[in-house]
Amino acid sequence: MSMPTPRDLFARFQRKVLAGEAGLDEEMPAENVVVEQPFAPAGHRRAEGRDKVLAMTRAGREALPLEVEKFRDVVIHETADPEVIVVEYQMVAALPGAGIWAQAAFALVLRA
């Protein structure tokens, strides 16, 4: 079985988010994964290690009961390293039952 490419992992992330699940599953992050979110509240800006990152993504999904409707303006930039891509995208989501829609822009550096 071949290793997934960074594009494969991003596509899997998109499918999971659009299905209402946490974007990461047990198999996606490496044991030594690091996630940095520079605009998150203090104490939540960096998570290191698979267990902490998975717990963070599950908690984040539970705390924001949004229905992500679509990813738009997705731009994938290749890098000199075939294991790394940089992805720019926007997520459009709704708060169920409230009639409130929002969108947010993201940038992701992904290594497979």
C-alpha positions in Angstrom: 0.0 0.0 0.0 1.5 3.3 -1.0 1.8 6.3 1.3 -0.8 9.0 0.8 0.4 12.2 -0.8 -0.2 15.6 0.8 -3.0 16.2 -1.7 -4.6 12.9 -0.7 -4.5 13.9 2.9 -6.0 17.3 2.2 -8.8 15.7 0.2 -9.5 13.2 3.0 -9.6 16.2 5.5 -12.1 17.9 3.3 -14.4 14.9 3.0 -14.4 14.4 6.8 -15.1 18.1 7.5 -17.9 18.1 5.0 -19.4 15.0 6.6 -19.5 16.8 9.9 -16.6 14.9 11.4 -13.3 16.1 13.0 -11.0 16.8 10.1 -8.3 14.4 11.3 -8.6 10.7 12.1 -6.4 8.4 14.0 -4.3 7.4 11.0 -3.6 10.9 9.5 -1.2 12.6 12.0 2.3 11.4 12.6 3.2 10.5 16.2 5.3 13.7 16.4 2.8 16.0 14.7 2.8 19.7 15.6 -0.2 22.0 15.0 0.2 25.7 15.4 -2.7 28.1 15.3 -1.3 31.6 15.8 -4.6 33.3 16.2 -6.1 30.9 18.8 -6.5 31.9 22.4 -3.4 31.8 24.6 -2.8 28.2 25.7 -4.4 26.8 22.6 -2.0 28.0 19.9 0.3 24.9 19.8 -0.4 21.2 20.2 2.4 18.6 19.9 2.0 14.9 19.5 -0.8 12.7 17.9 -2.9 12.3 21.0 -3.0 16.0 21.9 -3.7 17.1 18.3 -6.5 14.5 17.9 -8.0 15.6 21.3 -7.8 19.3 20.2 -9.5 18.6 16.9 -12.3 16.6 18.5 -12.9 19.2 21.2 -12.9 22.0 18.6 -15.5 20.1 16.5 -17.7 19.6 19.5 -17.4 23.2 20.6 -18.4 24.6 17.2 -21.5 22.7 16.1 -21.2 24.2 12.6 -22.3 22.5 9.4 -19.5 23.2 6.9 -21.2 23.6 3.5 -18.2 23.9 1.3 -14.6 24.7 0.8 -14.1 27.5 -1.7 -11.2 29.3 -3.4 -9.0 26.3 -2.7 -5.4 26.9 -4.0 -2.8 24.2 -3.6 0.8 25.3 -3.9 3.4 22.7 -4.6 6.8 23.2 -3.0 10.3 22.0 -3.8 9.7 19.1 -1.3 7.2 16.6 -2.9 6.0 15.7 0.6 4.9 19.3 1.4 2.1 21.5 0.0 0.7 24.8 1.1 -3.0 25.1 0.8 -5.1 28.3 0.9 -8.9 27.9 1.3 -12.1 29.3 2.7 -14.7 27.3 4.6 -18.3 28.3 4.4 -20.5 27.1 7.3 -23.8 27.5 8.9 -25.0 27.4 12.6 -27.8 24.9 12.5 -31.2 26.3 13.2 -30.0 29.9 13.5 -29.9 31.0 9.9 -26.3 32.3 10.5 -23.7 31.8 7.8 -20.0 32.5 8.1 -16.8 32.0 6.2 -13.3 31.9 7.3 -10.0 31.8 5.4 -7.2 29.4 6.2 -3.7 28.6 5.2 -2.2 25.1 5.8 1.3 23.7 5.4 0.9 20.0 5.1 3.6 17.3 5.1 2.8 13.7 4.2 
